[in-house]
Amino acid sequence: MTDAMHLLPYRSMPAEFRAYYPQVVEVAHLLIATIRRVEPQLKVEHVGSTSVPGCGGKRIVDLAVLYPEDFLARARAILDHLGFQKQGGREPFPESRPMRVGCVEHDGRPFLIHAHIIALDSDEHRELVFFREALRASSTLRHSYEQRKRAILAMGIRDSIEYCEAKGAFITDALKEMQSAN
């Protein structure tokens, strides 16, 4: 990937557990820099499992593209202009809280991207950051999360939506537990 980032068509794949791959951080930083170069009012954060050193998962690079008030349409337009695609499938996020997808090639390897367009300082933004930081701070939580992902796959769940719903319960429970401990 160079300064002229080129997004490739997204291809949905069955869920699988993959070991952490450190190059995801470089890919995320290049994507973040590209988006911010086009629109500095957008804040972009690397979230999800790939933002947590050592945390395995589907190896999809999740970005939180955070827009200021009354900037949602502009945020969607920027990502569309960069070549991100509207999420397809049977249960796409609504355009009021969209997700854009894409694929980039870096060092000869494809990296799938989920760009979640989220209101800056919203509850969802705070929860994503809180969970990311908790995973970074606690190897016990990180290992439990990885075990949950493996268990979901061991049950035969490979559909991405079903997989996300199944791991969502873990995240919700972990967030509740951590927030009640504070």
Buried (B, 14 or more C-beta within 10 A) or exposed (E): BEEEBEBBEBEEEEBEBEEBEEBBBEBBEBBBEBBBEEBEEBBBBBBBBBBBEBBBBBBBBBBBBBBBEEBBEBBBEBBEEBBBBBBEEEEEBEEEEBBBBBBBEBEEEEBBBBBBBBBBEBEEBEBBBBBBEBBBEBEEBBBBBBEBBEEBBEEEBEBBBBBBEBBEEBBEEBBEEBEEEE
